[in-house]
Amino acid sequence: MDVAAIPGVPDWLPEHLQGEGIEELYPPQAEAVEAGVTEGRNLVASVPTASGKTLVAELAMLSAVAGDGTDASGATEGATDGKALYIVPLRALASEKAEEFEQFEQDGVSVGVATGNYESDGEWLADQDIIVATSEKVDSLVRNDAPWIDDLACVVADEVHLVDDGERGPTLEVTLAKLRQLNPDLQTVALSATIGNADELADWLGAELVDSDWRPIELQKGVHYGQALHLEDGSQQRLEVQSGENETAAIVRDTLADDGSTLVFVNSRRNAEAAARRLASTTDDFLTDAERERLAEIAAEIRDVSDTETSDDLADAVAKGAAFHHAGCASEHRSLVEEAFRDRLLKVVSATPTLAAGVNTPSRRVVVRDWRRYDGAAGGMKPLSVLEVHQMMGRAGRPGLDPYGEAVLIASSHDELDELFERYVWAEPEPVESKLAAEPALRTHLLATVASGFAASRTGLLEFLERTLHATQNADRSQLEGVTDRMLDYLERNGFLQRGAQSAPDGSSGEDSDPRGGDQLQATNLGHTVSRLYLDPMSAAEIVDGLEHGGGGTAETTEAADEASEPGFTRASDLVEDEDGADGGPPTALGLYHLVARTPDMYELYLRSGDEEEYTAMAYEREDELLGRTPHEREERFDDWLSALKTARLLEDWASEVEEDEITERYGVGPGDIRGKVETAQWLLGAAESLAGELGLDCTPAIREARTRVEHGVRAELVDLAGVRGVGRKRARRLYDAGIRTRADLREADKSVVLGALRGREKTAENVLENAGRQDPSMEDIEPAEVDGVEEPVANGGDGADEDEEDQSSLGDF
Ligand code: ADP
């Protein structure tokens, strides 16, 4: 189909697409148009990776946004002027997608990314035509009544097969159901990888289905074994593994000999780093001088991002044409690597599967080196799903650049060769199944559904759940009803919901209403707060309980310890003996970090060997600071308690100005992990502050201090200074040590001292003074004073390329 022949789209679009080199629609895109995607029809497109799903979404969104009469066939249903929402599965993808859509800004279409904290109401988004957000963000905006949600004409769910994901799938499922209930005319477009049961997704969404295997570039799957590549068409190519070389290196070398690049998928961060290090010696031999020069520049940029071993390791590999890519890297690292790979400067990237999730990095060959991954729940290695492996494989072949793509697994025996063909090469992807009927998902979503007015009774809730994929897929409702009832009990018991009609929604337990009476459900004030804060109710219960009952309870003093075996139904307050140390003053930062670290909203750090002993000792040493009852070593939840303690100490280290690279080493984590933990802690402590306010507890100042400290990574005395933009933890410390202790001091202080403490950087000093509100921030003719503990000021007082960025940026900016 010629792009000029697409009905329902704005007049300017055909020319715009032609300008991008798109003359003809790909066959699945044409099918989508024929199915009415530009005329307001719902659509599920199940199409292979890199086959142009994004354009299908763009066609739908632009026709919805610009449906203001420009459309000649004005009679088409649903094509009304409105907003479009594009839901991405990962936060990291939101800005990448928005950048893609920004190409339409020249045509008057505005694009915004909904980021920021969960609780922000996003009113500014009301002016954007296209909004990009994660499903969690959309869920939160719905809970907080973002006004523009009612104006939506079109919603696109990217990677909708992820409804199958146990952790995040239910949010996407429930969010789509809510958006569709709010606005029955909403056009829903769902984009999926190729799956076996796309028809069920279409059923659920009342959508037309485009189910296609078409790819713009040929893909051959295969398995390397011995000295040959065995391909699915039955052919074999010689691919020799030289002595001292492993299979992956041999494949990378073979691809490079043909001027192609390789993407290698492995199963852990450590493996990704190790592979990049090894493969760098292969790619190094193939670089031209010009490439080497540009790679050196990129390596320098990478070193500038953060001051850690990960950063150095990455830069070392990049200088030789190889890189790793995983969630422990900072986002700046990841984008530098992605860009250099797309520019063909990097010849190989070894990645964990996060890269397969949507990031556009096609390459000539893909190697799925590890097809098993450690699974904590299974306690061992588990094979990856066919869907995951096929998505990784789908990254092979760059349209217009490569003649074809090849995606290979590696076998170490003849039996394994056969197994891999059966298991992955010839296999169909698993069906996608709703994971909604799980307890954590339901307790969260049931509360939110009631609190934000989508249902006011048990019957109403069950009716709402009829709109979900779970209902489409399961004729038998007993499982869902069973879990629903148990979770309603839980929510009621913890004071988030009230049953029975007409009692005041004030959290008082409504003694005059029959607790079992009536079908009515009402969120308490506390329940409303929890829902708006986007907390898992179990996290909220843990936080409330910890704050109400202070520190220091020990297992030994508690007879009821063994009853704690049913988590979520037993609150620590039921167990702790009140006279035991409950009022030991305000909570400490460590106590608060531990409290939020043990909630299900903070994923914990794993305990490594030796950790158990260390943190057990610490748990006893600092028991008085920990909020709530410390479980007995025999109790199952003791391990979680220790993991949370490890996370808490990491946060405490960060908030005590321990160097970033020391933290990464001490806890065996990457810089991205520190940022992740810090951000989550900030959010949870903010939520704790609101909960404490709601409950009238007097620990709010302590919580606020702990939160600000972790936000800036500083001790308490630096909080004020570090809050000045451009200051950050290291500069704050140097200013403080030079006698400048507050923001107000910055407005009055001797400029030469400020300049000295900032190592003679004039621009920086001026910025800092300006941000602190100083009248005349100019540093002209100021000589830096000598300041104790600060090395040589920079000779020229310049602000050039050698700017001492260190890790000044607050990690929260990430
Ligand atoms: P998917 O979302 O399915 O993984 P993308 O939408 O990212 O794939 O498309 C992959 C590439 O194909 C993009 O670079 C896009 O510009 C290009 N593309 C999409 N549709 C067409 C088309 N009809 N003609 C030419 N190139 C196209």
Boltz pocket constraint, residues with backbone or C-beta under 6 A from the ligand:
constraints:
  - pocket:
      binder: B
      contacts: [[A, 21], [A, 22], [A, 23], [A, 24], [A, 25], [A, 26], [A, 29], [A, 47], [A, 48], [A, 49], [A, 50], [A, 51], [A, 52], [A, 53], [A, 54], [A, 55], [A, 360], [A, 399]]
      max_distance: 6.0
